[in-house]
Amino acid sequence: MTGDASLFTSFVEKHGGFVTNGDNNKGIIIGSGNIGVKGNLLIKNVLLVEELKHNLLSISQLCDKGLHVTFQPKICLISSAD
């Protein structure tokens, strides 16, 4: 999820729906799309949520999609199985 529409390489508006944050505040879903990451990695079905201040990434969802996630002291690497 992100609140920054400029990150999307493709986007489809969605009317209705919301997400509930950890503090029980609700964010309205504006739409969804794909975000291109440096190189050719593409993260699909990312939600654009109104007034979301930080980008939120689910590591388990990335792994379920076949991506590899590696944490190092100052960096997080996301790569495809290819």
C-alpha positions as CSV (number, residue, x, y, z in Angstrom):
1,M,0.0,0.0,0.0
2,T,1.1,3.5,-0.7
3,G,-0.2,7.1,-0.5
4,D,2.0,8.2,-3.4
5,A,0.3,8.1,-6.8
6,S,3.5,9.0,-8.6
7,L,5.0,5.6,-7.9
8,F,2.6,3.7,-10.2
9,T,3.6,2.5,-13.7
10,S,-0.1,1.5,-14.3
11,F,-3.1,2.4,-12.3
12,V,-6.9,1.7,-12.2
13,E,-9.2,3.9,-10.1
14,K,-11.5,2.0,-7.7
15,H,-14.5,3.5,-6.1
16,G,-15.3,2.2,-2.6
17,G,-13.5,0.1,-0.1
18,F,-11.1,0.8,2.7
19,V,-8.3,-0.7,4.7
20,T,-8.0,-0.7,8.5
21,N,-4.7,0.3,9.9
22,G,-3.1,-1.1,13.1
23,D,-4.5,1.9,15.1
24,N,-8.0,1.1,13.8
25,N,-8.1,4.2,11.5
26,K,-9.6,3.5,8.1
27,G,-8.0,4.6,4.8
28,I,-10.1,4.9,1.7
29,I,-8.8,2.9,-1.3
30,I,-8.5,5.2,-4.3
31,G,-7.3,2.5,-6.7
32,S,-4.7,-0.1,-7.5
33,G,-1.9,-0.8,-9.9
34,N,1.6,-1.8,-10.5
35,I,4.8,-0.2,-9.2
36,G,8.0,-0.7,-11.1
37,V,11.1,-1.1,-9.0
38,K,14.7,-0.3,-10.2
39,G,15.5,-2.7,-13.0
40,N,12.7,-4.9,-14.2
41,L,11.0,-6.0,-11.0
42,L,7.3,-5.2,-10.9
43,I,5.2,-5.3,-7.8
44,K,1.6,-5.9,-8.9
45,N,-1.8,-5.1,-7.3
46,V,-0.5,-2.3,-5.0
47,L,-3.3,-0.3,-3.4
48,L,-3.3,3.5,-3.4
49,V,-4.8,4.6,-0.1
50,E,-5.9,8.1,0.7
51,E,-3.7,10.0,3.1
52,L,-1.4,7.1,3.8
53,K,1.8,8.6,5.1
54,H,4.2,5.6,4.6
55,N,4.6,2.9,2.1
56,L,3.6,-0.5,3.6
57,L,4.9,-3.7,2.1
58,S,3.9,-7.2,3.1
59,I,7.0,-9.5,3.0
60,S,4.8,-12.7,3.2
61,Q,2.8,-11.5,0.2
62,L,6.0,-10.9,-1.8
63,C,7.3,-14.4,-0.9
64,D,3.9,-15.9,-1.8
65,K,4.3,-14.4,-5.3
66,G,7.7,-16.1,-5.7
67,L,10.0,-13.2,-4.9
68,H,13.0,-13.4,-2.6
69,V,13.5,-10.9,0.2
70,T,16.8,-10.6,1.9
71,F,17.5,-8.2,4.8
72,Q,21.0,-6.8,5.4
73,P,22.0,-4.2,8.0
74,K,21.2,-1.1,5.9
75,I,19.3,-2.6,2.9
76,C,16.4,-4.8,2.0
77,L,16.9,-6.7,-1.3
78,I,13.8,-7.9,-3.3
79,S,14.6,-10.1,-6.3
80,S,12.7,-12.5,-8.6
81,A,13.4,-16.2,-8.7
82,D,14.8,-15.6,-12.2
